Amino acid sequence: MSFDVKKHLIKVQGGKEYLPVAKRLVWMREEHPDWAVITEAVEINLVEKYAIFRATIMDENGKMIGTGTKFEDASGFGDFIEKAETGSIGRALAVCGYGTQFAPELDEGERLADSPQPNGNADNGEVATDPQKKLINSMVGKLFAKREEFHGWLDENIGVSSSTELTKQQAHDAIELLTKMLRKEISNMAGKRFSDRDSWMQWLANKTGTGKITEIEPGVLCTVYGHLKAIKELQEAA
C-alpha cells in the first residue's frame, strides 16, 4: 500500500498544508528502506546560541540524492540544536521529492522546523516576530553602511519608515528582498575571493551542503557572508 500523503497533512500559519518531517521519513523508508539519512553539525555556537546542520540523503550505493541545510537560534526555539537538525532533514527530504509541495520551510523567511503555528491570515496586523527582527538586523548590518540608509530603503520598498513599525507580513516581504540583495553581494564577494566558479561552488558546498546560492536560506547566508569577509581580511593581511 502506497504512502497516503493527504492523511498526514496539517495546517500551519498562512493556511499552508505541511507534511511533518517524521512523516516524510516514513514515506522515504517505505519506498527506499536502504537509503540513509546522515546529519552533520556544520556549526554549533553555545555562546551566541545558534546552530547550523546539514543533512544528506544517500542511496543504497552511497550516491548522494539530496542535501539540506538549516539554521536555528535560541530566539526562535529553545531546543535550537535539535530543531536545526530536524529542519535540515526536512529540507533534504523535500529536495528528494518527499513532501516538496508541502514544505513551506523551503520558502524564504519561513522558520517551521516542525513546530507549526496555528493557521492565520496573511497579514492581520501582528507585529514582526523577534526571529524576524533579528534576521533583518543581521542582514542590514551587512548590506547598509548606515541605519538611515536602511530606513530609506524600507520606506521605498515596504512602505514604513522604521523597522519597529513592521508587521509580520511586512517583515517577511523585507526578508525576501534583503535575501536577494545579500545573495548578490555574496556573489560579488566570491568573484573577488576565488579564482574560478568551480572553486567557489565547491567551497560553498563544503560550508552549506549545496553549491547553489539560491538554495541557501537567509540565516545561513549571513554566516557565509561572515566567512567570506574573514577570507578577505586574511588575503589583505598576507
ChimeraX commands (.cxc) that place a marker at each C-alpha (Angstrom):
marker #1 position 0.00,0.00,0.00 radius 0.5
marker #1 position 1.46,3.37,-1.03 radius 0.5
marker #1 position 2.02,6.19,1.44 radius 0.5
marker #1 position -1.09,8.37,1.83 radius 0.5
marker #1 position 0.29,11.92,1.95 radius 0.5
marker #1 position -3.06,13.67,2.49 radius 0.5
marker #1 position -3.74,11.59,5.59 radius 0.5
marker #1 position -0.76,13.14,7.37 radius 0.5
marker #1 position -1.01,16.80,6.28 radius 0.5
marker #1 position -1.58,19.51,8.90 radius 0.5
marker #1 position -2.42,23.21,8.58 radius 0.5
marker #1 position 0.16,25.85,9.51 radius 0.5
marker #1 position 0.25,29.62,9.59 radius 0.5
marker #1 position -0.92,31.25,6.38 radius 0.5
marker #1 position -3.22,28.34,5.58 radius 0.5
marker #1 position -0.44,26.26,4.05 radius 0.5
marker #1 position -0.50,22.47,4.21 radius 0.5
marker #1 position 2.53,20.94,5.88 radius 0.5
marker #1 position 3.89,17.40,5.95 radius 0.5
marker #1 position 5.89,16.87,9.18 radius 0.5
marker #1 position 9.47,15.64,8.85 radius 0.5
marker #1 position 8.71,12.40,10.71 radius 0.5
marker #1 position 6.05,11.53,8.12 radius 0.5
marker #1 position 8.41,12.38,5.25 radius 0.5
marker #1 position 10.90,9.92,6.76 radius 0.5
marker #1 position 8.23,7.21,6.95 radius 0.5
marker #1 position 7.37,7.87,3.30 radius 0.5
marker #1 position 11.02,7.59,2.23 radius 0.5
marker #1 position 11.58,4.43,4.29 radius 0.5
marker #1 position 8.56,2.77,2.72 radius 0.5
marker #1 position 9.85,3.42,-0.80 radius 0.5
marker #1 position 13.59,3.13,-0.14 radius 0.5
marker #1 position 14.35,1.13,3.03 radius 0.5
marker #1 position 18.05,1.01,2.08 radius 0.5
marker #1 position 18.51,4.77,1.83 radius 0.5
marker #1 position 20.38,6.54,4.63 radius 0.5
marker #1 position 19.98,9.94,6.27 radius 0.5
marker #1 position 23.24,11.44,7.51 radius 0.5
marker #1 position 23.31,14.63,9.58 radius 0.5
marker #1 position 26.29,16.85,10.30 radius 0.5
marker #1 position 26.67,19.80,12.66 radius 0.5
marker #1 position 28.16,22.48,10.40 radius 0.5
marker #1 position 28.40,24.89,13.33 radius 0.5
marker #1 position 27.11,25.00,16.91 radius 0.5
marker #1 position 27.70,28.19,18.88 radius 0.5
marker #1 position 26.61,27.84,22.50 radius 0.5
marker #1 position 27.71,31.39,23.33 radius 0.5
marker #1 position 25.59,33.12,20.70 radius 0.5
marker #1 position 23.15,30.21,20.85 radius 0.5
marker #1 position 22.69,29.16,17.25 radius 0.5
marker #1 position 23.25,26.01,15.23 radius 0.5
marker #1 position 23.63,25.06,11.57 radius 0.5
marker #1 position 23.05,21.48,10.47 radius 0.5
marker #1 position 23.40,19.74,7.14 radius 0.5
marker #1 position 21.54,16.55,6.21 radius 0.5
marker #1 position 22.42,14.29,3.30 radius 0.5
marker #1 position 20.26,11.56,1.76 radius 0.5
marker #1 position 22.30,8.65,0.36 radius 0.5
marker #1 position 21.03,5.73,-1.71 radius 0.5
marker #1 position 21.99,2.09,-1.19 radius 0.5
marker #1 position 25.11,2.58,-3.35 radius 0.5
marker #1 position 26.36,5.58,-1.40 radius 0.5
marker #1 position 25.27,8.08,-4.06 radius 0.5
marker #1 position 24.08,11.43,-2.76 radius 0.5
marker #1 position 20.42,12.04,-3.66 radius 0.5
marker #1 position 19.90,15.37,-1.94 radius 0.5
marker #1 position 21.08,17.70,0.83 radius 0.5
marker #1 position 19.53,20.31,3.08 radius 0.5
marker #1 position 20.92,22.92,5.47 radius 0.5
marker #1 position 19.13,24.62,8.36 radius 0.5
marker #1 position 19.98,27.49,10.70 radius 0.5
marker #1 position 18.17,27.97,14.02 radius 0.5
marker #1 position 18.84,30.05,17.11 radius 0.5
marker #1 position 17.53,30.36,20.66 radius 0.5
marker #1 position 15.30,33.30,19.80 radius 0.5
marker #1 position 13.28,31.01,17.57 radius 0.5
marker #1 position 13.43,27.74,19.51 radius 0.5
marker #1 position 14.72,26.85,22.96 radius 0.5
marker #1 position 15.91,23.50,21.60 radius 0.5
marker #1 position 17.55,25.21,18.61 radius 0.5
marker #1 position 20.16,22.46,18.10 radius 0.5
marker #1 position 17.55,19.73,17.72 radius 0.5
marker #1 position 15.35,21.97,15.57 radius 0.5
marker #1 position 18.24,22.81,13.24 radius 0.5
marker #1 position 18.97,19.10,12.74 radius 0.5
marker #1 position 15.29,18.27,12.18 radius 0.5
marker #1 position 14.93,21.17,9.76 radius 0.5
marker #1 position 17.94,20.08,7.73 radius 0.5
marker #1 position 16.48,16.57,7.38 radius 0.5
marker #1 position 13.14,18.02,6.29 radius 0.5
marker #1 position 14.80,20.17,3.64 radius 0.5
marker #1 position 16.89,17.26,2.33 radius 0.5
marker #1 position 13.82,15.05,2.07 radius 0.5
marker #1 position 11.89,17.80,0.29 radius 0.5
marker #1 position 14.74,18.19,-2.21 radius 0.5
marker #1 position 14.43,14.45,-2.88 radius 0.5
marker #1 position 10.73,14.88,-3.60 radius 0.5
marker #1 position 9.28,13.78,-0.29 radius 0.5
marker #1 position 6.72,16.43,0.58 radius 0.5
marker #1 position 8.25,19.14,-1.62 radius 0.5
marker #1 position 4.88,20.79,-2.29 radius 0.5
marker #1 position 4.05,20.54,1.41 radius 0.5
marker #1 position 7.31,22.00,2.74 radius 0.5
marker #1 position 6.73,25.74,3.31 radius 0.5
marker #1 position 10.03,25.94,5.21 radius 0.5
marker #1 position 11.69,25.99,1.78 radius 0.5
marker #1 position 10.17,29.44,1.29 radius 0.5
marker #1 position 12.42,32.37,2.14 radius 0.5
marker #1 position 11.82,33.68,5.63 radius 0.5
marker #1 position 9.95,30.64,6.98 radius 0.5
marker #1 position 11.00,29.15,10.34 radius 0.5
marker #1 position 8.97,25.96,10.79 radius 0.5
marker #1 position 11.44,23.26,11.79 radius 0.5
marker #1 position 8.46,21.04,12.65 radius 0.5
marker #1 position 6.90,23.47,15.12 radius 0.5
marker #1 position 3.89,24.64,13.05 radius 0.5
marker #1 position 1.85,27.58,14.30 radius 0.5
marker #1 position -1.94,27.98,14.25 radius 0.5
marker #1 position -3.46,28.93,10.94 radius 0.5
marker #1 position -3.98,32.67,10.37 radius 0.5
marker #1 position -4.38,35.42,7.78 radius 0.5
marker #1 position -1.55,36.57,5.53 radius 0.5
marker #1 position -1.35,39.93,7.35 radius 0.5
marker #1 position -3.63,40.60,10.30 radius 0.5
marker #1 position -1.54,43.43,11.72 radius 0.5
marker #1 position 0.56,41.26,14.04 radius 0.5
marker #1 position 3.91,42.82,14.79 radius 0.5
marker #1 position 7.07,41.25,13.39 radius 0.5
marker #1 position 8.42,38.37,15.48 radius 0.5
marker #1 position 11.72,38.54,17.35 radius 0.5
marker #1 position 13.34,35.97,14.98 radius 0.5
marker #1 position 12.28,38.09,12.00 radius 0.5
marker #1 position 13.69,41.23,13.60 radius 0.5
marker #1 position 16.96,39.51,14.46 radius 0.5
marker #1 position 17.35,38.15,10.92 radius 0.5
marker #1 position 16.59,41.54,9.39 radius 0.5
marker #1 position 19.11,43.26,11.68 radius 0.5
marker #1 position 21.75,40.69,10.76 radius 0.5
marker #1 position 21.26,41.24,7.03 radius 0.5
marker #1 position 21.01,45.03,7.37 radius 0.5
marker #1 position 24.40,45.13,9.10 radius 0.5
marker #1 position 25.93,43.51,6.03 radius 0.5
marker #1 position 24.10,45.46,3.32 radius 0.5
marker #1 position 23.87,49.04,4.61 radius 0.5
marker #1 position 26.66,51.31,5.87 radius 0.5
marker #1 position 24.26,53.36,7.99 radius 0.5
marker #1 position 20.93,52.60,9.63 radius 0.5
marker #1 position 19.43,55.69,7.97 radius 0.5
marker #1 position 20.13,54.15,4.56 radius 0.5
marker #1 position 18.16,51.06,5.54 radius 0.5
marker #1 position 15.24,53.15,6.77 radius 0.5
marker #1 position 15.15,54.94,3.41 radius 0.5
marker #1 position 15.19,51.59,1.61 radius 0.5
marker #1 position 12.46,50.31,3.93 radius 0.5
marker #1 position 10.24,53.30,3.21 radius 0.5
marker #1 position 10.70,52.93,-0.54 radius 0.5
marker #1 position 10.22,49.16,-0.76 radius 0.5
marker #1 position 7.94,48.21,2.16 radius 0.5
marker #1 position 6.13,51.44,2.92 radius 0.5
marker #1 position 7.24,52.01,6.53 radius 0.5
marker #1 position 9.95,54.34,7.78 radius 0.5
marker #1 position 11.28,52.22,10.65 radius 0.5
marker #1 position 11.80,48.53,11.31 radius 0.5
marker #1 position 9.93,48.93,14.61 radius 0.5
marker #1 position 6.75,49.52,12.59 radius 0.5
marker #1 position 6.93,46.27,10.63 radius 0.5
marker #1 position 4.08,43.79,10.76 radius 0.5
marker #1 position 4.82,40.09,10.47 radius 0.5
marker #1 position 3.91,40.06,6.77 radius 0.5
marker #1 position 5.91,43.21,6.04 radius 0.5
marker #1 position 8.91,41.67,7.79 radius 0.5
marker #1 position 8.50,38.56,5.65 radius 0.5
marker #1 position 8.46,40.70,2.50 radius 0.5
marker #1 position 11.51,42.66,3.67 radius 0.5
marker #1 position 13.41,39.43,4.36 radius 0.5
marker #1 position 12.70,38.19,0.83 radius 0.5
marker #1 position 14.06,41.39,-0.73 radius 0.5
marker #1 position 17.06,41.59,1.61 radius 0.5
marker #1 position 17.86,37.95,0.89 radius 0.5
marker #1 position 18.07,38.67,-2.84 radius 0.5
marker #1 position 20.35,41.63,-2.13 radius 0.5
marker #1 position 22.57,39.56,0.16 radius 0.5
marker #1 position 22.87,36.78,-2.43 radius 0.5
marker #1 position 24.02,39.34,-4.99 radius 0.5
marker #1 position 26.53,40.83,-2.56 radius 0.5
marker #1 position 27.91,37.40,-1.67 radius 0.5
marker #1 position 28.24,36.51,-5.35 radius 0.5
marker #1 position 30.19,39.73,-5.93 radius 0.5
marker #1 position 32.45,38.97,-2.97 radius 0.5
marker #1 position 33.04,35.42,-4.18 radius 0.5
marker #1 position 34.08,36.72,-7.61 radius 0.5
marker #1 position 36.92,38.60,-5.92 radius 0.5
marker #1 position 37.92,35.83,-3.49 radius 0.5
marker #1 position 38.02,32.78,-5.78 radius 0.5
marker #1 position 39.96,32.27,-8.99 radius 0.5
marker #1 position 37.15,30.38,-10.75 radius 0.5
marker #1 position 33.48,29.45,-10.37 radius 0.5
marker #1 position 34.18,25.76,-9.63 radius 0.5
marker #1 position 36.34,26.66,-6.64 radius 0.5
marker #1 position 33.63,28.96,-5.32 radius 0.5
marker #1 position 30.88,26.37,-5.72 radius 0.5
marker #1 position 32.99,23.68,-4.04 radius 0.5
marker #1 position 33.77,25.98,-1.12 radius 0.5
marker #1 position 30.08,26.88,-0.81 radius 0.5
marker #1 position 29.05,23.23,-0.91 radius 0.5
marker #1 position 31.54,22.38,1.85 radius 0.5
marker #1 position 30.16,25.16,4.04 radius 0.5
marker #1 position 26.44,24.75,3.41 radius 0.5
marker #1 position 25.80,21.41,1.69 radius 0.5
marker #1 position 24.91,23.00,-1.65 radius 0.5
marker #1 position 26.83,24.84,-4.35 radius 0.5
marker #1 position 23.73,26.78,-5.38 radius 0.5
marker #1 position 23.38,30.07,-3.52 radius 0.5
marker #1 position 19.67,30.25,-4.37 radius 0.5
marker #1 position 19.06,27.16,-2.20 radius 0.5
marker #1 position 20.57,28.70,0.94 radius 0.5
marker #1 position 18.25,30.23,3.50 radius 0.5
marker #1 position 18.81,33.76,4.88 radius 0.5
marker #1 position 20.30,32.80,8.24 radius 0.5
marker #1 position 22.93,30.61,6.62 radius 0.5
marker #1 position 23.65,33.32,4.02 radius 0.5
marker #1 position 24.65,35.63,6.86 radius 0.5
marker #1 position 27.13,33.03,8.07 radius 0.5
marker #1 position 28.50,32.59,4.52 radius 0.5
marker #1 position 28.97,36.37,4.31 radius 0.5
marker #1 position 30.95,36.29,7.55 radius 0.5
marker #1 position 33.23,33.54,6.25 radius 0.5
marker #1 position 33.88,35.43,3.01 radius 0.5
marker #1 position 34.66,38.62,4.91 radius 0.5
marker #1 position 37.18,36.70,7.04 radius 0.5
marker #1 position 38.83,35.37,3.84 radius 0.5
marker #1 position 39.09,38.93,2.55 radius 0.5
marker #1 position 40.79,40.09,5.74 radius 0.5
marker #1 position 43.27,37.21,5.58 radius 0.5
marker #1 position 44.07,37.94,1.94 radius 0.5
marker #1 position 44.60,41.63,2.67 radius 0.5
marker #1 position 46.85,40.83,5.60 radius 0.5
marker #1 position 49.00,38.42,3.57 radius 0.5
marker link #1:1,2 radius 0.2
marker link #1:2,3 radius 0.2
marker link #1:3,4 radius 0.2
marker link #1:4,5 radius 0.2
marker link #1:5,6 radius 0.2
marker link #1:6,7 radius 0.2
marker link #1:7,8 radius 0.2
marker link #1:8,9 radius 0.2
marker link #1:9,10 radius 0.2
marker link #1:10,11 radius 0.2
marker link #1:11,12 radius 0.2
marker link #1:12,13 radius 0.2
marker link #1:13,14 radius 0.2
marker link #1:14,15 radius 0.2
marker link #1:15,16 radius 0.2
marker link #1:16,17 radius 0.2
marker link #1:17,18 radius 0.2
marker link #1:18,19 radius 0.2
marker link #1:19,20 radius 0.2
marker link #1:20,21 radius 0.2
marker link #1:21,22 radius 0.2
marker link #1:22,23 radius 0.2
marker link #1:23,24 radius 0.2
marker link #1:24,25 radius 0.2
marker link #1:25,26 radius 0.2
marker link #1:26,27 radius 0.2
marker link #1:27,28 radius 0.2
marker link #1:28,29 radius 0.2
marker link #1:29,30 radius 0.2
marker link #1:30,31 radius 0.2
marker link #1:31,32 radius 0.2
marker link #1:32,33 radius 0.2
marker link #1:33,34 radius 0.2
marker link #1:34,35 radius 0.2
marker link #1:35,36 radius 0.2
marker link #1:36,37 radius 0.2
marker link #1:37,38 radius 0.2
marker link #1:38,39 radius 0.2
marker link #1:39,40 radius 0.2
marker link #1:40,41 radius 0.2
marker link #1:41,42 radius 0.2
marker link #1:42,43 radius 0.2
marker link #1:43,44 radius 0.2
marker link #1:44,45 radius 0.2
marker link #1:45,46 radius 0.2
marker link #1:46,47 radius 0.2
marker link #1:47,48 radius 0.2
marker link #1:48,49 radius 0.2
marker link #1:49,50 radius 0.2
marker link #1:50,51 radius 0.2
marker link #1:51,52 radius 0.2
marker link #1:52,53 radius 0.2
marker link #1:53,54 radius 0.2
marker link #1:54,55 radius 0.2
marker link #1:55,56 radius 0.2
marker link #1:56,57 radius 0.2
marker link #1:57,58 radius 0.2
marker link #1:58,59 radius 0.2
marker link #1:59,60 radius 0.2
marker link #1:60,61 radius 0.2
marker link #1:61,62 radius 0.2
marker link #1:62,63 radius 0.2
marker link #1:63,64 radius 0.2
marker link #1:64,65 radius 0.2
marker link #1:65,66 radius 0.2
marker link #1:66,67 radius 0.2
marker link #1:67,68 radius 0.2
marker link #1:68,69 radius 0.2
marker link #1:69,70 radius 0.2
marker link #1:70,71 radius 0.2
marker link #1:71,72 radius 0.2
marker link #1:72,73 radius 0.2
marker link #1:73,74 radius 0.2
marker link #1:74,75 radius 0.2
marker link #1:75,76 radius 0.2
marker link #1:76,77 radius 0.2
marker link #1:77,78 radius 0.2
marker link #1:78,79 radius 0.2
marker link #1:79,80 radius 0.2
marker link #1:80,81 radius 0.2
marker link #1:81,82 radius 0.2
marker link #1:82,83 radius 0.2
marker link #1:83,84 radius 0.2
marker link #1:84,85 radius 0.2
marker link #1:85,86 radius 0.2
marker link #1:86,87 radius 0.2
marker link #1:87,88 radius 0.2
marker link #1:88,89 radius 0.2
marker link #1:89,90 radius 0.2
marker link #1:90,91 radius 0.2
marker link #1:91,92 radius 0.2
marker link #1:92,93 radius 0.2
marker link #1:93,94 radius 0.2
marker link #1:94,95 radius 0.2
marker link #1:95,96 radius 0.2
marker link #1:96,97 radius 0.2
marker link #1:97,98 radius 0.2
marker link #1:98,99 radius 0.2
marker link #1:99,100 radius 0.2
marker link #1:100,101 radius 0.2
marker link #1:101,102 radius 0.2
marker link #1:102,103 radius 0.2
marker link #1:103,104 radius 0.2
marker link #1:104,105 radius 0.2
marker link #1:105,106 radius 0.2
marker link #1:106,107 radius 0.2
marker link #1:107,108 radius 0.2
marker link #1:108,109 radius 0.2
marker link #1:109,110 radius 0.2
marker link #1:110,111 radius 0.2
marker link #1:111,112 radius 0.2
marker link #1:112,113 radius 0.2
marker link #1:113,114 radius 0.2
marker link #1:114,115 radius 0.2
marker link #1:115,116 radius 0.2
marker link #1:116,117 radius 0.2
marker link #1:117,118 radius 0.2
marker link #1:118,119 radius 0.2
marker link #1:119,120 radius 0.2
marker link #1:120,121 radius 0.2
marker link #1:121,122 radius 0.2
marker link #1:122,123 radius 0.2
marker link #1:123,124 radius 0.2
marker link #1:124,125 radius 0.2
marker link #1:125,126 radius 0.2
marker link #1:126,127 radius 0.2
marker link #1:127,128 radius 0.2
marker link #1:128,129 radius 0.2
marker link #1:129,130 radius 0.2
marker link #1:130,131 radius 0.2
marker link #1:131,132 radius 0.2
marker link #1:132,133 radius 0.2
marker link #1:133,134 radius 0.2
marker link #1:134,135 radius 0.2
marker link #1:135,136 radius 0.2
marker link #1:136,137 radius 0.2
marker link #1:137,138 radius 0.2
marker link #1:138,139 radius 0.2
marker link #1:139,140 radius 0.2
marker link #1:140,141 radius 0.2
marker link #1:141,142 radius 0.2
marker link #1:142,143 radius 0.2
marker link #1:143,144 radius 0.2
marker link #1:144,145 radius 0.2
marker link #1:145,146 radius 0.2
marker link #1:146,147 radius 0.2
marker link #1:147,148 radius 0.2
marker link #1:148,149 radius 0.2
marker link #1:149,150 radius 0.2
marker link #1:150,151 radius 0.2
marker link #1:151,152 radius 0.2
marker link #1:152,153 radius 0.2
marker link #1:153,154 radius 0.2
marker link #1:154,155 radius 0.2
marker link #1:155,156 radius 0.2
marker link #1:156,157 radius 0.2
marker link #1:157,158 radius 0.2
marker link #1:158,159 radius 0.2
marker link #1:159,160 radius 0.2
marker link #1:160,161 radius 0.2
marker link #1:161,162 radius 0.2
marker link #1:162,163 radius 0.2
marker link #1:163,164 radius 0.2
marker link #1:164,165 radius 0.2
marker link #1:165,166 radius 0.2
marker link #1:166,167 radius 0.2
marker link #1:167,168 radius 0.2
marker link #1:168,169 radius 0.2
marker link #1:169,170 radius 0.2
marker link #1:170,171 radius 0.2
marker link #1:171,172 radius 0.2
marker link #1:172,173 radius 0.2
marker link #1:173,174 radius 0.2
marker link #1:174,175 radius 0.2
marker link #1:175,176 radius 0.2
marker link #1:176,177 radius 0.2
marker link #1:177,178 radius 0.2
marker link #1:178,179 radius 0.2
marker link #1:179,180 radius 0.2
marker link #1:180,181 radius 0.2
marker link #1:181,182 radius 0.2
marker link #1:182,183 radius 0.2
marker link #1:183,184 radius 0.2
marker link #1:184,185 radius 0.2
marker link #1:185,186 radius 0.2
marker link #1:186,187 radius 0.2
marker link #1:187,188 radius 0.2
marker link #1:188,189 radius 0.2
marker link #1:189,190 radius 0.2
marker link #1:190,191 radius 0.2
marker link #1:191,192 radius 0.2
marker link #1:192,193 radius 0.2
marker link #1:193,194 radius 0.2
marker link #1:194,195 radius 0.2
marker link #1:195,196 radius 0.2
marker link #1:196,197 radius 0.2
marker link #1:197,198 radius 0.2
marker link #1:198,199 radius 0.2
marker link #1:199,200 radius 0.2
marker link #1:200,201 radius 0.2
marker link #1:201,202 radius 0.2
marker link #1:202,203 radius 0.2
marker link #1:203,204 radius 0.2
marker link #1:204,205 radius 0.2
marker link #1:205,206 radius 0.2
marker link #1:206,207 radius 0.2
marker link #1:207,208 radius 0.2
marker link #1:208,209 radius 0.2
marker link #1:209,210 radius 0.2
marker link #1:210,211 radius 0.2
marker link #1:211,212 radius 0.2
marker link #1:212,213 radius 0.2
marker link #1:213,214 radius 0.2
marker link #1:214,215 radius 0.2
marker link #1:215,216 radius 0.2
marker link #1:216,217 radius 0.2
marker link #1:217,218 radius 0.2
marker link #1:218,219 radius 0.2
marker link #1:219,220 radius 0.2
marker link #1:220,221 radius 0.2
marker link #1:221,222 radius 0.2
marker link #1:222,223 radius 0.2
marker link #1:223,224 radius 0.2
marker link #1:224,225 radius 0.2
marker link #1:225,226 radius 0.2
marker link #1:226,227 radius 0.2
marker link #1:227,228 radius 0.2
marker link #1:228,229 radius 0.2
marker link #1:229,230 radius 0.2
marker link #1:230,231 radius 0.2
marker link #1:231,232 radius 0.2
marker link #1:232,233 radius 0.2
marker link #1:233,234 radius 0.2
marker link #1:234,235 radius 0.2
marker link #1:235,236 radius 0.2
marker link #1:236,237 radius 0.2
marker link #1:237,238 radius 0.2
view
